Amino acid sequence: MRRFLFNGGVLGALFGGISAARQTAKGPRDWRLALVWLGWGISVTLAVLAVRDEAREAREQAELEDEGYWD
C-alpha cells in the first residue's frame, strides 16, 4: 500500500481529482463533465497499474537473482 501512496504518478493522478471536483462545482453539468471524470478515473487506473507492474518486475528480478541466473 505504501508504494501506491508515495508514487509520484499516483499522487499526481489523485490530485487531478481535486481539479475535477472544482470543475464539477463551478462548471455546467453536461457531457464534458462526464469526460472529465472518466479521464480522471483512467489516469488513476493507469498510475496504479504502472506501480503494480513495477512491483511485479522487481519481484521477478529478485527471484531470478536468488536463483543464481545472473551470476
ROPA-657360 format. One record per residue: residue number from 1; residue in one letter; x, y, z of N, C-alpha, C, O in turn. Coordinates in steps of 0.05 Angstrom, whole numbers, plus 5000, padded with zeros to 4 digits. Last residue first. Layout:
<seq: NUM	type: a	n_east: X	n_north: Y	n_up: Z	ca_east: X	ca_north: Y	ca_up: Z	c_east: X	c_north: Y	c_up: Z	o_east: X	o_north: Y	o_up: Z>
...
END
This chain:
<seq: 71	type: d	n_east: 5490	n_north: 4707	n_up: 4757	ca_east: 5517	ca_north: 4705	ca_up: 4767	c_east: 5537	c_north: 4705	c_up: 4744	o_east: 5561	o_north: 4704	o_up: 4749>
<seq: 70	type: w	n_east: 5436	n_north: 4706	n_up: 4747	ca_east: 5451	ca_north: 4730	ca_up: 4739	c_east: 5480	c_north: 4729	c_up: 4749	o_east: 5493	o_north: 4750	o_up: 4750>
<seq: 69	type: y	n_east: 5412	n_north: 4661	n_up: 4767	ca_east: 5413	ca_north: 4664	ca_up: 4738	c_east: 5431	c_north: 4687	c_up: 4730	o_east: 5440	o_north: 4687	o_up: 4707>
<seq: 68	type: g	n_east: 5403	n_north: 4650	n_up: 4821	ca_east: 5430	ca_north: 4649	ca_up: 4811	c_east: 5432	c_north: 4652	c_up: 4781	o_east: 5453	o_north: 4645	o_up: 4769>
<seq: 67	type: e	n_east: 5357	n_north: 4656	n_up: 4849	ca_east: 5362	ca_north: 4630	ca_up: 4836	c_east: 5389	c_north: 4628	c_up: 4823	o_east: 5397	o_north: 4606	o_up: 4815>
<seq: 66	type: d	n_east: 5359	n_north: 4709	n_up: 4862	ca_east: 5361	ca_north: 4689	ca_up: 4884	c_east: 5367	c_north: 4661	c_up: 4873	o_east: 5380	o_north: 4645	o_up: 4886>
<seq: 65	type: e	n_east: 5351	n_north: 4733	n_up: 4813	ca_east: 5376	ca_north: 4736	ca_up: 4826	c_east: 5380	c_north: 4716	c_up: 4848	o_east: 5402	o_north: 4706	o_up: 4852>
<seq: 64	type: l	n_east: 5298	n_north: 4718	n_up: 4804	ca_east: 5318	ca_north: 4708	ca_up: 4786	c_east: 5346	c_north: 4711	c_up: 4799	o_east: 5363	o_north: 4693	o_up: 4795>
<seq: 63	type: e	n_east: 5273	n_north: 4746	n_up: 4846	ca_east: 5272	ca_north: 4716	ca_up: 4845	c_east: 5293	c_north: 4705	c_up: 4827	o_east: 5305	o_north: 4684	o_up: 4833>
<seq: 62	type: a	n_east: 5283	n_north: 4798	n_up: 4830	ca_east: 5295	ca_north: 4788	ca_up: 4855	c_east: 5294	c_north: 4758	c_up: 4856	o_east: 5313	o_north: 4745	o_up: 4866>
<seq: 61	type: q	n_east: 5252	n_north: 4800	n_up: 4784	ca_east: 5281	ca_north: 4804	ca_up: 4782	c_east: 5295	c_north: 4793	c_up: 4807	o_east: 5316	o_north: 4780	o_up: 4806>
<seq: 60	type: e	n_east: 5201	n_north: 4794	n_up: 4806	ca_east: 5212	ca_north: 4773	ca_up: 4787	c_east: 5242	c_north: 4775	c_up: 4785	o_east: 5256	o_north: 4755	o_up: 4784>
<seq: 59	type: r	n_east: 5199	n_north: 4842	n_up: 4835	ca_east: 5197	ca_north: 4816	ca_up: 4849	c_east: 5208	c_north: 4793	c_up: 4831	o_east: 5222	o_north: 4776	o_up: 4841>
<seq: 58	type: a	n_east: 5202	n_north: 4879	n_up: 4795	ca_east: 5222	ca_north: 4879	ca_up: 4815	c_east: 5223	c_north: 4852	c_up: 4830	o_east: 5244	o_north: 4841	o_up: 4836>
<seq: 57	type: e	n_east: 5155	n_north: 4867	n_up: 4767	ca_east: 5180	ca_north: 4864	ca_up: 4754	c_east: 5203	c_north: 4863	c_up: 4774	o_east: 5222	o_north: 4847	o_up: 4771>
<seq: 56	type: r	n_east: 5117	n_north: 4880	n_up: 4806	ca_east: 5118	ca_north: 4853	ca_up: 4796	c_east: 5145	c_north: 4848	c_up: 4783	o_east: 5157	o_north: 4827	o_up: 4787>
<seq: 55	type: a	n_east: 5126	n_north: 4935	n_up: 4812	ca_east: 5130	ca_north: 4917	ca_up: 4835	c_east: 5133	c_north: 4888	c_up: 4826	o_east: 5149	o_north: 4873	o_up: 4836>
<seq: 54	type: e	n_east: 5111	n_north: 4952	n_up: 4761	ca_east: 5138	ca_north: 4957	ca_up: 4771	c_east: 5144	c_north: 4938	c_up: 4794	o_east: 5166	o_north: 4927	o_up: 4795>
<seq: 53	type: d	n_east: 5056	n_north: 4938	n_up: 4762	ca_east: 5075	ca_north: 4925	ca_up: 4743	c_east: 5104	c_north: 4929	c_up: 4751	o_east: 5120	o_north: 4910	o_up: 4749>
<seq: 52	type: r	n_east: 5038	n_north: 4973	n_up: 4801	ca_east: 5035	ca_north: 4944	ca_up: 4805	c_east: 5054	c_north: 4929	c_up: 4787	o_east: 5067	o_north: 4910	o_up: 4795>
<seq: 51	type: v	n_east: 5048	n_north: 5022	n_up: 4777	ca_east: 5061	ca_north: 5016	ca_up: 4802	c_east: 5060	c_north: 4986	c_up: 4807	o_east: 5080	o_north: 4974	o_up: 4815>
<seq: 50	type: a	n_east: 5013	n_north: 5017	n_up: 4734	ca_east: 5041	ca_north: 5021	ca_up: 4729	c_east: 5057	c_north: 5014	c_up: 4754	o_east: 5078	o_north: 5001	o_up: 4752>
<seq: 49	type: l	n_east: 4963	n_north: 5015	n_up: 4759	ca_east: 4973	ca_north: 4992	ca_up: 4744	c_east: 5003	c_north: 4993	c_up: 4738	o_east: 5016	o_north: 4973	o_up: 4738>
<seq: 48	type: v	n_east: 4961	n_north: 5067	n_up: 4779	ca_east: 4961	ca_north: 5044	ca_up: 4798	c_east: 4972	c_north: 5019	c_up: 4784	o_east: 4987	o_north: 5004	o_up: 4795>
<seq: 47	type: a	n_east: 4959	n_north: 5096	n_up: 4731	ca_east: 4981	ca_north: 5101	ca_up: 4750	c_east: 4983	c_north: 5077	c_up: 4770	o_east: 5005	o_north: 5068	o_up: 4776>
<seq: 46	type: l	n_east: 4912	n_north: 5077	n_up: 4707	ca_east: 4938	ca_north: 5073	ca_up: 4694	c_east: 4961	c_north: 5077	c_up: 4713	o_east: 4981	o_north: 5062	o_up: 4712>
<seq: 45	type: t	n_east: 4874	n_north: 5096	n_up: 4746	ca_east: 4877	ca_north: 5067	ca_up: 4739	c_east: 4904	c_north: 5061	c_up: 4727	o_east: 4917	o_north: 5043	o_up: 4735>
<seq: 44	type: v	n_east: 4881	n_north: 5151	n_up: 4742	ca_east: 4886	ca_north: 5138	ca_up: 4767	c_east: 4891	c_north: 5108	c_up: 4762	o_east: 4909	o_north: 5096	o_up: 4773>
<seq: 43	type: s	n_east: 4865	n_north: 5159	n_up: 4688	ca_east: 4892	ca_north: 5166	ca_up: 4696	c_east: 4899	c_north: 5153	c_up: 4723	o_east: 4922	o_north: 5144	o_up: 4726>
<seq: 42	type: i	n_east: 4811	n_north: 5141	n_up: 4689	ca_east: 4831	ca_north: 5127	ca_up: 4672	c_east: 4859	c_north: 5133	c_up: 4681	o_east: 4876	o_north: 5116	o_up: 4682>
<seq: 41	type: g	n_east: 4789	n_north: 5180	n_up: 4723	ca_east: 4789	ca_north: 5152	ca_up: 4730	c_east: 4809	c_north: 5135	c_up: 4715	o_east: 4822	o_north: 5118	o_up: 4726>
<seq: 40	type: w	n_east: 4797	n_north: 5226	n_up: 4691	ca_east: 4810	ca_north: 5223	ca_up: 4717	c_east: 4811	c_north: 5194	c_up: 4726	o_east: 4831	o_north: 5185	o_up: 4737>
<seq: 39	type: g	n_east: 4764	n_north: 5213	n_up: 4647	ca_east: 4793	ca_north: 5217	ca_up: 4644	c_east: 4808	c_north: 5215	c_up: 4670	o_east: 4830	o_north: 5203	o_up: 4671>
<seq: 38	type: l	n_east: 4715	n_north: 5213	n_up: 4674	ca_east: 4724	ca_north: 5189	ca_up: 4660	c_east: 4755	c_north: 5191	c_up: 4656	o_east: 4769	o_north: 5171	o_up: 4661>
<seq: 37	type: w	n_east: 4711	n_north: 5266	n_up: 4690	ca_east: 4713	ca_north: 5245	ca_up: 4710	c_east: 4723	c_north: 5219	c_up: 4698	o_east: 4737	o_north: 5204	o_up: 4711>
<seq: 36	type: v	n_east: 4710	n_north: 5290	n_up: 4638	ca_east: 4730	ca_north: 5298	ca_up: 4658	c_east: 4733	c_north: 5276	c_up: 4679	o_east: 4756	o_north: 5268	o_up: 4685>
<seq: 35	type: l	n_east: 4664	n_north: 5267	n_up: 4616	ca_east: 4691	ca_north: 5261	ca_up: 4604	c_east: 4713	c_north: 5269	c_up: 4623	o_east: 4734	o_north: 5255	o_up: 4624>
<seq: 34	type: a	n_east: 4625	n_north: 5290	n_up: 4647	ca_east: 4628	ca_north: 5261	ca_up: 4648	c_east: 4656	c_north: 5254	c_up: 4637	o_east: 4668	o_north: 5235	o_up: 4647>
<seq: 33	type: l	n_east: 4631	n_north: 5343	n_up: 4630	ca_east: 4637	ca_north: 5336	ca_up: 4658	c_east: 4641	c_north: 5306	c_up: 4661	o_east: 4659	o_north: 5297	o_up: 4676>
<seq: 32	type: r	n_east: 4612	n_north: 5340	n_up: 4578	ca_east: 4641	ca_north: 5345	ca_up: 4583	c_east: 4649	c_north: 5339	c_up: 4611	o_east: 4672	o_north: 5330	o_up: 4617>
<seq: 31	type: w	n_east: 4558	n_north: 5335	n_up: 4582	ca_east: 4573	ca_north: 5312	ca_up: 4574	c_east: 4603	c_north: 5315	c_up: 4579	o_east: 4617	o_north: 5296	o_up: 4583>
<seq: 30	type: d	n_east: 4544	n_north: 5377	n_up: 4639	ca_east: 4538	ca_north: 5366	ca_up: 4613	c_east: 4556	c_north: 5343	c_up: 4607	o_east: 4569	o_north: 5333	o_up: 4625>
<seq: 29	type: r	n_east: 4537	n_north: 5424	n_up: 4681	ca_east: 4534	ca_north: 5395	ca_up: 4682	c_east: 4525	c_north: 5385	c_up: 4655	o_east: 4501	o_north: 5384	o_up: 4649>
<seq: 28	type: p	n_east: 4586	n_north: 5477	n_up: 4682	ca_east: 4560	ca_north: 5466	ca_up: 4674	c_east: 4560	c_north: 5435	c_up: 4676	o_east: 4581	o_north: 5422	o_up: 4673>
<seq: 27	type: g	n_east: 4629	n_north: 5488	n_up: 4740	ca_east: 4622	ca_north: 5487	ca_up: 4712	c_east: 4594	c_north: 5476	c_up: 4707	o_east: 4580	o_north: 5467	o_up: 4725>
<seq: 26	type: k	n_east: 4640	n_north: 5485	n_up: 4795	ca_east: 4637	ca_north: 5511	ca_up: 4781	c_east: 4624	c_north: 5509	c_up: 4754	o_east: 4609	o_north: 5527	o_up: 4746>
<seq: 25	type: a	n_east: 4641	n_north: 5431	n_up: 4811	ca_east: 4627	ca_north: 5451	ca_up: 4828	c_east: 4621	c_north: 5477	c_up: 4812	o_east: 4600	o_north: 5489	o_up: 4816>
<seq: 24	type: t	n_east: 4672	n_north: 5407	n_up: 4772	ca_east: 4645	ca_north: 5398	ca_up: 4776	c_east: 4629	c_north: 5419	c_up: 4792	o_east: 4605	o_north: 5424	o_up: 4785>
<seq: 23	type: q	n_east: 4720	n_north: 5433	n_up: 4779	ca_east: 4706	ca_north: 5437	ca_up: 4754	c_east: 4677	c_north: 5428	c_up: 4757	o_east: 4659	o_north: 5440	o_up: 4744>
<seq: 22	type: r	n_east: 4733	n_north: 5412	n_up: 4829	ca_east: 4728	ca_north: 5441	ca_up: 4826	c_east: 4713	c_north: 5447	c_up: 4801	o_east: 4695	o_north: 5464	o_up: 4800>
<seq: 21	type: a	n_east: 4740	n_north: 5358	n_up: 4815	ca_east: 4719	ca_north: 5366	ca_up: 4834	c_east: 4712	c_north: 5396	c_up: 4832	o_east: 4689	o_north: 5404	o_up: 4834>
<seq: 20	type: a	n_east: 4783	n_north: 5362	n_up: 4781	ca_east: 4758	ca_north: 5352	ca_up: 4770	c_east: 4735	c_north: 5360	c_up: 4789	o_east: 4713	o_north: 5367	o_up: 4780>
<seq: 19	type: s	n_east: 4822	n_north: 5379	n_up: 4817	ca_east: 4815	ca_north: 5396	ca_up: 4795	c_east: 4788	c_north: 5387	c_up: 4783	o_east: 4771	o_north: 5404	o_up: 4776>
<seq: 18	type: i	n_east: 4823	n_north: 5334	n_up: 4849	ca_east: 4816	ca_north: 5360	ca_up: 4861	c_east: 4807	c_north: 5379	c_up: 4839	o_east: 4787	o_north: 5393	o_up: 4842>
<seq: 17	type: g	n_east: 4842	n_north: 5295	n_up: 4815	ca_east: 4814	ca_north: 5294	ca_up: 4824	c_east: 4805	c_north: 5319	c_up: 4837	o_east: 4781	o_north: 5326	o_up: 4836>
<seq: 16	type: g	n_east: 4895	n_north: 5306	n_up: 4813	ca_east: 4879	ca_north: 5314	ca_up: 4790	c_east: 4849	c_north: 5312	c_up: 4796	o_east: 4833	o_north: 5326	o_up: 4784>
<seq: 15	type: f	n_east: 4913	n_north: 5281	n_up: 4857	ca_east: 4909	ca_north: 5310	ca_up: 4859	c_east: 4894	c_north: 5321	c_up: 4835	o_east: 4882	o_north: 5342	o_up: 4836>
<seq: 14	type: l	n_east: 4916	n_north: 5230	n_up: 4834	ca_east: 4896	ca_north: 5235	ca_up: 4855	c_east: 4891	c_north: 5265	c_up: 4859	o_east: 4869	o_north: 5274	o_up: 4863>
<seq: 13	type: a	n_east: 4957	n_north: 5236	n_up: 4797	ca_east: 4930	ca_north: 5229	ca_up: 4788	c_east: 4909	c_north: 5235	c_up: 4809	o_east: 4887	o_north: 5244	o_up: 4803>
<seq: 12	type: g	n_east: 4999	n_north: 5248	n_up: 4831	ca_east: 4991	ca_north: 5267	ca_up: 4811	c_east: 4963	c_north: 5262	c_up: 4801	o_east: 4947	o_north: 5280	o_up: 4797>
<seq: 11	type: l	n_east: 5002	n_north: 5200	n_up: 4860	ca_east: 4996	ca_north: 5225	ca_up: 4874	c_east: 4986	c_north: 5246	c_up: 4854	o_east: 4967	o_north: 5260	o_up: 4860>
<seq: 10	type: v	n_east: 5016	n_north: 5165	n_up: 4819	ca_east: 4991	ca_north: 5161	ca_up: 4833	c_east: 4983	c_north: 5187	c_up: 4847	o_east: 4959	o_north: 5195	o_up: 4847>
<seq: 9	type: g	n_east: 5066	n_north: 5186	n_up: 4805	ca_east: 5045	ca_north: 5184	ca_up: 4785	c_east: 5017	c_north: 5181	c_up: 4798	o_east: 4998	o_north: 5193	o_up: 4789>
<seq: 8	type: g	n_east: 5097	n_north: 5182	n_up: 4852	ca_east: 5090	ca_north: 5208	ca_up: 4841	c_east: 5067	c_north: 5207	c_up: 4821	o_east: 5051	o_north: 5226	o_up: 4820>
<seq: 7	type: n	n_east: 5080	n_north: 5141	n_up: 4907	ca_east: 5088	ca_north: 5142	ca_up: 4879	c_east: 5079	c_north: 5169	c_up: 4867	o_east: 5056	o_north: 5178	o_up: 4871>
<seq: 6	type: f	n_east: 5062	n_north: 5134	n_up: 4958	ca_east: 5085	ca_north: 5151	ca_up: 4954	c_east: 5095	c_north: 5153	c_up: 4926	o_east: 5116	o_north: 5164	o_up: 4920>
<seq: 5	type: l	n_east: 5018	n_north: 5099	n_up: 4954	ca_east: 5014	ca_north: 5126	ca_up: 4966	c_east: 5037	c_north: 5145	c_up: 4960	o_east: 5033	o_north: 5169	o_up: 4959>
<seq: 4	type: f	n_east: 5040	n_north: 5052	n_up: 4933	ca_east: 5020	ca_north: 5067	ca_up: 4918	c_east: 5018	c_north: 5096	c_up: 4928	o_east: 5016	o_north: 5115	o_up: 4912>
<seq: 3	type: r	n_east: 5074	n_north: 5034	n_up: 4972	ca_east: 5085	ca_north: 5040	ca_up: 4945	c_east: 5066	c_north: 5056	c_up: 4928	o_east: 5074	o_north: 5071	o_up: 4910>
<seq: 2	type: r	n_east: 5040	n_north: 5024	n_up: 5014	ca_east: 5057	ca_north: 5047	ca_up: 5016	c_east: 5068	c_north: 5054	c_up: 4988	o_east: 5071	o_north: 5078	o_up: 4982>
<seq: 1	type: m	n_east: 5016	n_north: 4976	n_up: 5000	ca_east: 5000	ca_north: 5000	ca_up: 5000	c_east: 5017	c_north: 5025	c_up: 5000	o_east: 5010	o_north: 5045	o_up: 4988>
END
